Amino acid sequence: MPCPTNARKPTGWRWTPKAKCVRPAVDSPRMRLYVGIPLNSEVRAELNSALTPAISQVDGWRWASADSWHITLVFLGNTSQEQFEVISSQLRAVNSPAVPTRIDRIDFFGRAGVFFANVSLCSELSALQQKVSDAATQSGFAQETRPYHPHITLARAEDRTRSRSLRAFRDMLPEAPEFSPFLAEEFLLFESFLGPAGARYEVRERFELTRT
């Protein structure tokens, strides 16, 4: 749902300094939340073009919609309304420069049956991820112990077709697709809704990154 453009604050929307308008998190007692960086329209179109042959001809994969593609910074998981308020406040206090971002390849986590686009880990992205991780820890969320691996989850294979569809998928993909770099100027707090067709995402808050 687009943000309203008139000055009057409509009922059912919360206003914050960095999130111009935000739908309140009242859909369920506990929310499944992530923090991540959205892709710009140019890179999303390039990625979609590179994947189109495989999407249309290889079965057995549950695809994330192109509009929901993002670079995860921190997975928060099940979150109460009280935790939502705390983490939102902590994230609004994060001060970080805009992040130069580039997809360097498309690849698979074979055992997990996950198809993803790998993202180069630059110093700005690493620093932002650490600040967001610290904000999550200070808000009472468990600290992630695994090294940060920035990527965009594109699709997941169905168990019964994983090996066969993975081989078919590799044959359909371009060998070395090129993707334009872009400057990420915001990161998002969003909610994930799981369903038979895959995950659906809704933005809860937006946080600006500063240009230098």
Secondary structure, 3 states (H helix, E strand, C coil): CCCCCCCCCCCCCECCCCCCCECCCCCCCEEEEEEEEECCHHHHHHHHHHHHHHHHHCCCEEECCHHHCEEEEEEEEEEEHHHHHHHHHHHHCCCCECEEECEEEEEEECCCCEEEEEECCCHHHHHHHHHHHHHHHHCCCCCCCCCCCCEEEEEEECHHHHHHHHHHHHHHCCCCCCCCCEEECEEEEEEEEEECCEEEEEEEEEEECECC
